[in-house]
Structures are given as structure tokens and as C-alpha cells.
Amino acid sequence: MNFILLQEAAASSSPLGGGSMTWVMLIAIFVVMYFFMIRPQQKRQKELRRFRDSLQKGDKVVTVGGIYGTVSEIKDSYVIIEVDGNVRIRFDKSSVLKDSSDLIQAK
């Protein structure tokens, strides 16, 4: 009889404090994911947008396709990049990734 009462008491009590501990862990996972994944990505996007808005004629840049060149003309939605000699290519502003002079100095 004692055995049956102990089993009923164990079954009625919820393990790990019930559902509240589950919610705490779920919220903790979202907080960690925000600080390690979402926030750094937003910071990189903001820096890239700032870089693209500050482009000037004569800046050395690298495109998404890996083409190195010098900015020769800037419009609202596109940039004309001089690749070699008199070769000029039009690129969308969103395809310009970074300043190539930073890459050359790093080597």
C-alpha cells in the first residue's frame, strides 16, 4: 500500500520544476542566439552599407565576383569600376564588397 502511494505522489509531482524551467531554457537559447548570430550580422550589414554610401571616385574596391578595380564613376544605384587601362565595368552598388587597399596592406 505504501508503494502505491509513493508511486502516485511521484507521478503527480512534475520533474525539473514543471514547465517553467523549460521556458527559462528556451528563452536562454534565444538570447544566446541573438548575441552570437543576429547582432554580429546586423553590425556587418551596417558597416557594409556605410562603406557603400561613402564610396568616392578613385577608391580601390573588390566586387562580389572577386574583380579588383578603381571606382571611376558613382551613380545612385550603380558604380562604374575601371579594371585595367581603359576597361570599365558597371556594377550594382550592392556587389561592391570592400576596399582592396586594406587587403593589399594586410599581405
Secondary structure, DSSP 8 states (H G I E B T S, - for coil): -HHHHHHHHHHHS-GGGTHHHHHHHHHHHHHHHIIIIIHHHHHHHHHHHHHHHT--TT-EEEETT--EEEEEEE-SSEEEEEEETTEEEEEEGGGEEEEHHHHHHH-
